[in-house]
Amino acid sequence: MEPSEERQARVQMIFRAGNEALLRAGGSRDGALPFLCECSDETCFTRVPLAREEYEGVRAHPRRFVVAPGHEGQAQPVARRDGYAVIEKDAAAGEIAVETDPRGEESS
């Protein structure tokens, strides 16, 4: 994997970790939470409003990330929903996603 690809993958892990903290802080709150776009642009702070269940559905797969429409970059979306897309990392970037998954074994 090229250094730029690894850096992009690590940026996405940082946004994912932030969303995990948001999820914990949101408690059992109903309705949409303002998750951060998990794209590889380190200057992106686009909010992606999702219900807890929607985010949990993405996070059930440690290689998957939620991004704002148009923020897919080079990734081919595995799903498009109203207001967001789901991308999946493969190869070495996918391995980094699994290794740095804050949920560890519980989401594998």
Stockholm file with secondary structure:
# STOCKHOLM 1.0

chainA/1-108         MEPSEERQARVQMIFRAGNEALLRAGGSRDGALPFLCECSDETCFTRVPLAREEYEGVRAHPRRFVVAPGHEGQAQPVARRDGYAVIEKDAAAGEIAVETDPRGEESS
#=GR chainA/1-108 SS CCHHHHHHHHHHHHHHHHHHHHHHHTTTCCSEEEEECCSSCTTCCCEEEEEHHHHHHHHTSTTEEEECTTCCTTCCEEEEETTEEEEECCHHHHHHHHHTCTTGGGGC
#=GC SS_cons         CCHHHHHHHHHHHHHHHHHHHHHHHTTTCCSEEEEECCSSCTTCCCEEEEEHHHHHHHHTSTTEEEECTTCCTTCCEEEEETTEEEEECCHHHHHHHHHTCTTGGGGC
//
